[in-house]
Amino acid sequence: MEKKTTYDSKSWEDIEACTATLVKKILDKGISFNSISTVSRGGLVPARLVADRLGIKQILVDEETISVDSLFVDDIYDTGETFRRVIEKADNQDSLVYATLFARRKEHYPKQLVYAELTNGDEYIIYPWDRFEHDASLKSQI
C-alpha cells in the first residue's frame, strides 16, 4: 500500500516565530559567530532571517570549509544527509552548531543540532518561499 504524502504549509508568521525560538536557543549556547554558512537551496532564507536577528552580516553559501566561528543554518533536519555532508566540511566537528527551523521527529539527533520545532510526523513542510516550486511539482504529477 502506497503511503500518502501529507503537507504542512507554513506561513511567514510561523517562520518568524520559529526563527525567534531558534535564535533564542542559539544565544543560550553562549557562542559568538562571525558568519553564517548554509546551502544554496533550503537554507538561504532561514540563514538570512537568523543573520538579521543575530546582527551577522556575512552569509557563506556552499563553502568547501566551515570555520569554527560560522553558524550553519538550514530549513530542516530530515534524513541527516545534509548534516553528514556539512560535518565533513567543519574545521572542528565538535564545535559546529547546526541550526534548523524544524527537525523531523526521531529518537536521536547529533549533538551539534539546534532546532526550533519538531515536526508532528513525516509531513512535507511547505515554506512560504517554496510555494511556487511545490505548486509546480503538483501540476507536473497530474
N, C-alpha and C positions, 0 to 999 in steps of 0.2 A: 504494500500500500504506500503510495507516494505521500510524503509529508508536505502539508500545505504551509507555504511561507506566510508568516504574519508580519505586519508592519506596525511600527510605532513612529508616527510623524511628530517631529519636534518643532516647536515654534521658536522664534527669536527670543521670546521671553523665557522659555525653557532653557535655551542655550545660555542666556545671560545669567540665570540662576545657577546653572551648573558651573559656569566659569567662576562665579563668585565663590562657590563652595570649593572648587579646585584650587583657586588662588589662596584661600584661607589655609587649606591643608598644606600647600607648598610653603607658605610663610611659617606655618607651625613647625616645619622641619628646621628652621633657623639657618638655612643655607642661602648664600648670596650667589646670584648668577649674573654674568656679564652678557650673555646671549641666550637665544633660544634656537634649538635645532629642530627640524621637522622634515617630513617627507612631502613631496610635491602634490599630492592629491588630498587625502582626508585631513592632513594636519595643518594645511595652510591657514584656514580661517581660525581654528582654535588657537593656533600659535600666535596669530595677531591679537586676538582677544586677550589672551594671557599676557602677552608682551605689554599691551596697553595698560592693563591693571597693575603690572609689576614695574612699569616705567622702564622697560628694556627696549632699546632702540634697534638692536641688531638681531635679525632673524636669518638663520642659515638654513638653506634648503638643499637636501640631498647631498650633504657633505660626505667625504670619504672618512673623516675622523671627527669624533665628537669629543671636544675638550672637557676637562673636569669642571670648568666653570660655565658650561652650557646646559640648560634645562631642555630635555627632549619633550615635545608636546605632540600628541596625536589625537584623533577624534574618538577612537575606541580601542580597547584591548580585547581582541576576539580570539583568534586561533593561537596567537603568540608568535606568528610568523614575522611580523614587522619587528617585534621586540627582539627576536633571535638575530635578525639582520642588524639591528641597531646596536645591540650589546657588543657585537663583534667589532664595531667601529669605535667604541668608547675607549678613551685614553685610560680610564680607570673604571672597570666594570662594577666594582663595589660601590663607587660613589655616584654612579649615574642615577639621575632621577628621571623616571619615565612617567610623564603625567598625561592622563587622558580624561576626557569628559565622561566617558562611560566604560565600564568593564563588563564583559559578558560573564554572567553568573557561573562561577566554577568553585571547586574546592580549594585550589591552591593558586597563588599568584607569586610572581617573582618579588623579592624584597624591594626592588627598585621601583615598583609600581605605586603610583598615587592616582586615585581616580575620584571623580565627583559623585557618581552614582553607579549602582549595579543595574543591569537590565533585569527585567522580570523573568526572562527565559531566552529563547533563541530568536526572538523577533528581530527583523531587519529595521534598523533605525534610519529614518529619512530625515536628514538635516535640512534646514532652510536653504542652504547653498547647494544641495543635491537634488532639489525638486525637478529641475529640467531633465537631468540625467535619468532620474527614476521614472518620470513620465514617459520619456523616450523609450526606455527599456520595456515598459509595459506595452506600449504601442507596437514594438517590434515582435512581441510574443503573440500578437493577435493574428 
